[in-house]
Amino acid sequence: MKKFWYLLYVIVVMIVLIPKKELYFSAEALLQKDEFYLSGETLSAGWFWQDIEHVRVLSGMSALAEIERIRIVPWIVVNDLYFDSIKAVDGFALFFPGQIERARLRYALWNPLNVSVDIDGDFGHAQGSFNLSEGKLLLYFDALPQMRRYPLLVSKLRSQGEKLVYERTF
C-alpha cells in the first residue's frame, strides 16, 4: 500500500512540474512554421493546467479568428487541449462554421496514433478523430437544420446515414 501512495505522489509531482508554458510556446513555434501566428494572449497557470486567454489567430498579416481561452491540461496518460469561444473574423465567416463554443482535443497513451476531437458550436455537435500516422482528420457532424447557414461547409461534407462526414488529409 505504501508503494501505491508513493507512486501516486510521484505522478502528481510530475504533473505539477510539467513545464506547461513551454508546451504552449513549442506549439506556437510549430504553428509559425506554417505561417500561423498567435498574438495578444495572456498566460495564467494553475497547478494542473495552463490557460491562454484572448488569443488572436493570424495567417501572415490577416486575422483569422479570436479565441477566448485555450486550456492545456497535461495529465501524462491523458492530455487535453480545450478551446473556448472561437469566433472567425468577419472576412472568414463564410469559410468557418460560425461560433465554436467549445472544442476538445484529447490524446491518450492507450490510443497513441489518434487524437479524439469533440466540438460544440452554433452548428450543433461534431466529433471525430485525427490519425497522426496518416495525417487524416475525420469529423462526424449531426445533420441539423442549423447547418444550412453554412453552405460552404456543407458542400465539403458527405452524407453517411444520419451524419454528415468531413474528411481531410494533411
Secondary structure, 3 states (H helix, E strand, C coil): CHHHHHHHHHHHHHHHHCCHHHHHHHHHHHHHHCCEEEECCEEEECCCCEEEEEEEEEECCEEEEEEEEEEEEECCCEEEEEEEEEEECHHHCCCCCCEEEEEEEEEECCCCCEEEEEEEECCEEEEEEEECCCCEEEEEEECCHHHHHCHHHHHCCEEECCEEEEEEEC
